[in-house]
Amino acid sequence: MGSAADRADTPLLAFDREHVWHPYTSLSAPSPVRMVTGARGVRLSLDDGSELIDAMSSWWAAIHGYGVPELDAALREVDFAHVMFGGLTHAPAIRLAQRLVDLAPAGLDRVFLADSGSVSVEVALKIALQYQRGRGRPERTRLLTVRGGYHGDTFGAMSVCDPVGGMHSMFTDVLAPQVFAPRPPAPGGDVEGWATEFRSLADDHRDEVAAIIVEPVLQGAGGMWVYDPACLQVMREVADEHGLLLVLDEIATGFGRTGELWGADHAGVRPDLMCVGKALTGGYLTLAAVLCTDEVARGVAASESGVLMHGPTFMGNALACSVALASLDLLQARDWRAQAARIEAGLRSGLAPCADLPGVTEVRVLGAVGVVQLDEPVDVVTVTDAAAEHGVWLRPFRDLVYTMPPYACTDADVARIGEAVTAGVTAAVPTAGMLA
């Protein structure tokens, strides 16, 4: 197939290179891109006639794959695409809110429909601050979180991302200063020692912190780090002790990705607020939501504004809500738990050879997530090309080659993904092939 960089430009690709900004790239020295002409099942069709298994689920969203009949039908059956949600409502939004309440941890029965994951985090942070104002604690304006986290690319979300090793470290001086605890330990690690530091930090800042926000069990774009679920129990206890809200960002971890429906389920913890997104619509349309308890909603209502001060233009989009309902139906019909367990077994087997390759520091698998960490940053183009030669689309970052496959992948697909990840890691460390 050859490298994307080696292929001749079509007029569209030439325009793309000169004018279209892709995520985390430079327009002055753009990274090569591949032209997708179609997508069906778990495969992307490219303009050179080749196909690639999408081992990234389009950044963890397309859990059912592409061209899904049930989801396609849901879009065609909507009577209208969108109406403003201010002063109006409609059945798809109401039914989606009902379904989310049914699926969420008990007590999270108030729903705010946002239009992207980052926006849902912004809304959750705003809710936490308004709640504290409504409870007579306006001085509580900071957030407590942990190192290694990632919550989105907007300014509020960036402020609770890792301020040193994260993708937004260059903005640290202009972001709201938050309170950062050490990264939680891996399963079986020193939870007690970490908890002592976390409790001490919360106590030191008890009069200025409004809420705790973390990704449960699995940190995503901050490093694909898996941590001990007992840490979530510690956070719940600390929140209760100090009158803080516990916000769980389930945008990447929700809907079965970690082997439980919610990351919080690994610890049996109920948050006060929960953000969901990405896989909510099966990757078809952008949509997110914030769920909270009645107590939190009452606190917001008691603040001086009396209302939640947020209202996205495309909030409650009818098309997105309709396809989200169909996606959740499909998730349950196809037995997400069995799918995640099957993929987990396949990834454990398929990624095992990577542990013996030079430069590899750790191989991690949790649910339908597989991660290979190296001892130095990888060359994205080299790894991507190596995986593509094996018929798989990967998008590594920093020192990580990882996969979050669609749940619709067959065992053969998962095995192919394992081979491609191994090939990508081997290409990332040139000596690996000679020493293997």
PEKAJO-V739422 format. One record per residue. N is the residue number from 1. RES is the residue in one small letter. PHI is phi in whole degrees, 0 to 359 (NA if undefined). Layout:
n	res	phi
N	RES	PHI
N	RES	PHI
This chain:
n	res	phi
1	m	NA
2	g	85
3	s	290
4	a	300
5	a	290
6	d	273
7	r	276
8	a	293
9	d	285
10	t	275
11	p	304
12	l	294
13	l	294
14	a	295
15	f	294
16	d	304
17	r	297
18	e	273
19	h	230
20	v	256
21	w	271
22	h	268
23	p	299
24	y	55
25	t	226
26	s	255
27	l	283
28	s	285
29	a	224
30	p	293
31	s	284
32	p	293
33	v	232
34	r	249
35	m	270
36	v	271
37	t	248
38	g	186
39	a	209
40	r	210
41	g	65
42	v	250
43	r	244
44	l	260
45	s	263
46	l	254
47	d	289
48	d	268
49	g	91
50	s	275
51	e	231
52	l	231
53	i	292
54	d	277
55	a	280
56	m	252
57	s	50
58	s	48
59	w	58
60	w	78
61	a	256
62	a	276
63	i	291
64	h	263
65	g	91
66	y	241
67	g	60
68	v	278
69	p	306
70	e	295
71	l	283
72	d	301
73	a	296
74	a	299
75	l	289
76	r	287
77	e	273
78	v	285
79	d	285
80	f	208
81	a	282
82	h	196
83	v	224
84	m	299
85	f	266
86	g	281
87	g	80
88	l	231
89	t	211
90	h	200
91	a	299
92	p	303
93	a	292
94	i	296
95	r	293
96	l	294
97	a	299
98	q	300
99	r	294
100	l	296
101	v	297
102	d	296
103	l	274
104	a	287
105	p	307
106	a	307
107	g	98
108	l	274
109	d	240
110	r	242
111	v	232
112	f	244
113	l	269
114	a	256
115	d	245
116	s	194
117	g	299
118	s	301
119	v	294
120	s	297
121	v	294
122	e	304
123	v	296
124	a	298
125	l	295
126	k	296
127	i	301
128	a	300
129	l	291
130	q	294
131	y	301
132	q	295
133	r	296
134	g	294
135	r	264
136	g	81
137	r	232
138	p	294
139	e	286
140	r	275
141	t	236
142	r	250
143	l	244
144	l	256
145	t	214
146	v	234
147	r	296
148	g	88
149	g	274
150	y	214
151	h	227
152	g	132
153	d	252
154	t	272
155	f	295
156	g	296
157	a	297
158	m	298
159	s	294
160	v	255
161	c	278
162	d	304
163	p	281
164	v	247
165	g	266
166	g	279
167	m	288
168	h	249
169	s	299
170	m	293
171	f	260
172	t	308
173	d	291
174	v	249
175	l	269
176	a	300
177	p	285
178	q	256
179	v	252
180	f	245
181	a	267
182	p	300
183	r	299
184	p	297
185	p	286
186	a	296
187	p	308
188	g	86
189	g	279
190	d	278
191	v	295
192	e	298
193	g	295
194	w	297
195	a	299
196	t	299
197	e	294
198	f	296
199	r	297
200	s	296
201	l	296
202	a	297
203	d	294
204	d	297
205	h	246
206	r	299
207	d	269
208	e	236
209	v	265
210	a	265
211	a	200
212	i	254
213	i	230
214	v	211
215	e	273
216	p	284
217	v	71
218	l	231
219	q	276
220	g	274
221	a	293
222	g	279
223	g	149
224	m	51
225	w	265
226	v	263
227	y	233
228	d	292
229	p	301
230	a	300
231	c	295
232	l	294
233	q	296
234	v	297
235	m	298
236	r	298
237	e	296
238	v	295
239	a	300
240	d	295
241	e	296
242	h	251
243	g	70
244	l	263
245	l	267
246	l	257
247	v	254
248	l	251
249	d	271
250	e	261
251	i	300
252	a	266
253	t	266
254	g	282
255	f	62
256	g	90
257	r	300
258	t	266
259	g	101
260	e	242
261	l	302
262	w	235
263	g	302
264	a	299
265	d	294
266	h	296
267	a	247
268	g	65
269	v	254
270	r	253
271	p	281
272	d	272
273	l	223
274	m	221
275	c	258
276	v	229
277	g	184
278	k	43
279	a	287
280	l	306
281	t	258
282	g	68
283	g	85
284	y	280
285	l	218
286	t	283
287	l	195
288	a	213
289	a	206
290	v	243
291	l	249
292	c	214
293	t	276
294	d	297
295	e	300
296	v	294
297	a	299
298	r	292
299	g	297
300	v	297
301	a	296
302	a	276
303	s	289
304	e	298
305	s	284
306	g	80
307	v	223
308	l	285
309	m	274
310	h	201
311	g	194
312	p	296
313	t	305
314	f	261
315	m	302
316	g	68
317	n	308
318	a	296
319	l	299
320	a	294
321	c	295
322	s	296
323	v	289
324	a	296
325	l	300
326	a	295
327	s	295
328	l	292
329	d	301
330	l	294
331	l	304
332	q	284
333	a	295
334	r	269
335	d	58
336	w	304
337	r	295
338	a	294
339	q	296
340	a	296
341	a	295
342	r	294
343	i	294
344	e	301
345	a	298
346	g	294
347	l	289
348	r	300
349	s	288
350	g	289
351	l	266
352	a	306
353	p	299
354	c	295
355	a	298
356	d	265
357	l	277
358	p	301
359	g	87
360	v	272
361	t	262
362	e	194
363	v	243
364	r	235
365	v	224
366	l	215
367	g	56
368	a	268
369	v	224
370	g	231
371	v	226
372	v	241
373	q	256
374	l	255
375	d	271
376	e	203
377	p	301
378	v	266
379	d	276
380	v	301
381	v	295
382	t	298
383	v	293
384	t	299
385	d	295
386	a	297
387	a	293
388	a	297
389	e	298
390	h	260
391	g	78
392	v	225
393	w	264
394	l	234
395	r	224
396	p	288
397	f	208
398	r	49
399	d	255
400	l	238
401	v	245
402	y	219
403	t	216
404	m	228
405	p	290
406	p	299
407	y	296
408	a	284
409	c	299
410	t	280
411	d	300
412	a	294
413	d	298
414	v	296
415	a	297
416	r	297
417	i	298
418	g	301
419	e	296
420	a	291
421	v	298
422	t	299
423	a	295
424	g	295
425	v	295
426	t	299
427	a	291
428	a	292
429	v	240
430	p	307
431	t	285
432	a	298
433	g	297
434	m	282
435	l	262
436	a	291
